[in-house]
Amino acid sequence: MKIYLDNAATTPLDQNVFEAMTPYFLNHFGNASSKHGPGREAGEALEASRAKIASLLNALPEEIVFTSGGTEADNIAIVSAVTCNHIDHVITTPFEHPAVLQTLRALSSKYHTRVSYIKHDAKGNLDLAHLEYLLRTNTRNLVSVMHANNEVGNLNDIVQIGELCEKYQALFHTDTVQTMGHYRHDLSRLKVHFLAASAHKFHGPKGVGFLYRSKGQRLNRLIHGGGQEGGLRAGTENIPGIVGMARALEIAYGQMEQDHSYIQNLKYHLISRLTEMLPDVAFNGNSADLNKSLYTVLSVSLPGTDTDLLRYLDAEGIAVSGGSACSGGSASHVLKALGTDPERTTVRFSFSKFNTPAEIDQVTEKLAAVFRLAAA
């Protein structure tokens, strides 16, 4: 039995995406910067992919910059916003991905950039009145708030946050790594200056992502060398990856409502089964609220047991996690910020269109068996 329920860490590649990428590994392998036929062919695929992604997001092609993934996109956006716009105050949350928090720590050390954190309640809901206070009482602000948390699934109202940023003339950066390909983003209406995404979270390939930067926003080079990506990011472009990412996003947008409904039903089924079978189960953040959390993520809090649940499930052929795959085994800063009980065990289940209700049933049976044994 092999059950994969760690899709917030990475998703399996869609077969249709693989088929779209294959010709650019084997036949159309030119360097997009070369002036000969194979190079022009690669360059055309590059720009067609850029145009496709821009079209799906209601953006301009020149606003899409290809990167190695979400981490690089976050880094470029935050460093560029601060250094190109003389930002001296960044407003963020304690729940952000390390790609944001570690970058802010580096900027604080190097440029003495001040960092403020938006207040939140016990579930992780952000206090937008406090955000407005921070915007009103400071100048030259950058706001960096993720669309959805990768560990507990909390959704943030980036529409309202964007409107507040516009009201107070602040720059707004959002990490949409967990929501790109799962929710529709209309960048002609969303008041955002920088947005980060990564292909492998929506059944595309690893090692490729993109940064949206609204027209007129300057970017600093983090990688020096050639003139690729309009002189913004040096290095030969990953044409198979970029083609695959564009195809993955196209597929996601084409069946988004269908997939959303199917996956949310899987999540609801797991919530129901766990609540029925494990009386002491709880859920972190807004994870069990289908209106306030990602439909792809459920963060479960279970009573302490002598069994290492993650290792046990792995041995049973079930892949889940305790939180972010980027934490490197260290304690979760997200769960710490929420004040969760360290004596309890957190298991993050994250779903995709390839999971089934039968898999959910098998997982809950395995968990219930552990706690029946512990109670015996």
Secondary structure, DSSP 4 states (H G I P E B T S, - for coil): --EE-BTTT--PPPHHHHHHHHHHHHT----TT--SHHHHHHHHHHHHHHHHHHHHHT--GGGEEEESSHHHHHHHHHHHHHHHTT--EEEE-TTS-HHHHHHHHHHHHHH--EEEE--B-TT--B-HHHHHHHHHT-SSEEEE--SB-TTT-BB--HHHHHHHHHHTT-EEEEE-TTTBTTB---TTTS--SEEEEEGGGTT--SS-EEEEE-TT-----SS-SS-HHHHTS-S---HHHHHHHHHHHHHHHHTHHHHHHHHHHHHHHHHHHHHHH-TT-EE-TTTT-TTTB-TTEEEEEE---SS-HHHHHHHTTEE-BSS-GGGTTSPPHHHHHHT--TTSEEEEEE--TT--HHHHHHHHHHHHHHHHHHH-
